């Protein structure tokens, strides 16, 4: 890799991305990082061999800038970057809810911007990263973004109008599964199992079910029906889930997450 890539505001996800890129063939010398605290920047240098720089230095020297600061800090960061970003720089935003137009309005006319929503499984190279092009991003810019985020999982291109829905489904998605595992673990304890055994049973069941969903090609309804025998234990459990409105609650939860993403886009922090 000959292009220089800078990750600005390098937190856990930014560091996971750096680590994945290095494993994928990027040379640490071509990777720049910025961090709010000097100690954090030096920690990244020590751990990965990357080069800490200021935000302005990153804007002047990197070919691609990946902005990973929190949404509420993005405006301030762009004010700092704008005087130093040439129009041939690729800007990749990882901030939830912020449209590419927000960046295009604050940077030089024609600057290419790509919006990405990834999720925390990037920490274990199993991310789902959703990619959308801004007004000036080309096929080459999208392919380059896919190459970067493909180092930590799968990528999917969608129109930007679908980003809020994707944020609700996959950006926040891991939290829903963790919440479900937490509830099932508590149920296992109620049924008389030690916590560690309940946790192991549920986690392995979740992994197995996810692999079947990914690899079998079967619809989830078909896979569920394969487990649900007449008058058996599973159908009794599903009856209770339906009685308590779990399906409706999930739909409402996802709508709420989508609506919050839209609020972030409108500046309601």
C-alpha positions, 0 to 999 in steps of 0.5 A: 500500500502506497497511500497514506491513511490517517485515522483522526480521533483514534478510539477503540474502533479506530484502533481496531481499524488500524490493526486490521489494516496492518494485518491486511498489508498496510505498512505502519509507516503509511498510517497516521493517527491523531488522538485527544491525549498525547499519552494515547497517541504514544500508546498507539505508536508503541503498540502498532508502529504508526505515526502520531500527528496533529489534525492539521498535519494529517490533513496536509499529508494523508491521502485519506482521512478517516474521521472517527470522533463523536458526532457532537465533535465533528463540526469543531474538527472540520473547522480545524481541518478545512483550511488544510484539506485539498480537494483531492483528499478522500474524507471517510466519516464514521460518525452516526447520523451525520450526512455527507452534505454536512462535510461537503458544506464545510470543506472545499467544493468538490471534496470527495466524502464517503459515509461509513457506519461500522459496528463494534465487532470490528474489534474481532474482525467481524464488523458489518460496515455500510458504505454510502457515497457523497456527491463527489465520491467516485467508484475508486473512492468507494472501492478504496473505502471497501478495501480499508473496512474490509480488513475488519469484516464485511462491507455493504454499499447502500444509498445514503437515504438508507443509512439511518435504517442501517445504523438502527439494524447493524450499527446498534445491532450488537447491543441488542444481541448482548441484551438478549444474551444477558436476559437469557443468562438470567433466565438460565440462573432462574431455571437453576443453572450456574451463571458460567454454564448458562453463559456458555450454553447461550453463547455457543448456541448464538454462534451456531445459529449465526453460522447457520444463518450465514452459511445455510442459505435458509430463511430464518423462518425455515431454520426456526421451524426445524427446531419447533416440533409440534407440542414441544418445548420450543413452540411453548417458548415462542408462544410466550414471546408472542404473548409478550409482544417481543416481535412488536417491541423489536420493531419499535426499538429499531424505529426508535434507533432510526429516529435518533439517528435522524435527530443526530443528523438534524443537530439535535444532540 
